[in-house]
């Protein structure tokens, strides 16, 4: 996650420089909307209880 923030800022600045601020804000909002989709597809939404802790 910490690597993604500077990378996203760089991508956003490139989009804003080439296409304008409105396009950069639109791209950012699409990223916020699509960001949780991998979690929904992974099956974590079907977890109802935390698994019991076992000692190794």
N, C-alpha and C positions, 0 to 999 in steps of 0.2 A: 504494500500500500504506500509506503513512504517513497518508493521509486516512482510510483504512478503519478503522484502529485506534480513533481517538476516536469515530468514527461507530458502530462495533460496541459500544463501551463504553456509549454513550448508549442504543442499542437494547436492550442487555442490562439496563441499569438500569431502563428503562421496563418491560420484561417482568418483571423481578424485583419491581418495585414493584406492578404490577397483578396478576400471576399467581403470584408466589412464587419463591423461590430454585430450587426443583426444576424449575420450568418454564423458568427462564432457563438453567440448566445443560443441560437437555435441548435447548433451542434452540441453544445453543452447540455441543453435540456434533453435532447435525445439520448445522450450518454447517461444522464441521471435516470431516465425512464428505463433504459435497456440494461443498466448495471445489475439489478437484482435477478434478471432472468436466469443466469447460470445457477443460482441458488434454488430457484423454483424447479428447474429441470433436474437438479441433482438428487432430489428426493428428501431434502432436509425439511421440507414442509410437511412430510408425513410422519416425522418423529414426534411422538406424543409425550414421551418420558425419557429422561436421561438414563443411559445404561448404568447398571450398577458397577461400582468401582471394585476391581479385584486386585489383590496383592500379587506381586510377581514372585 
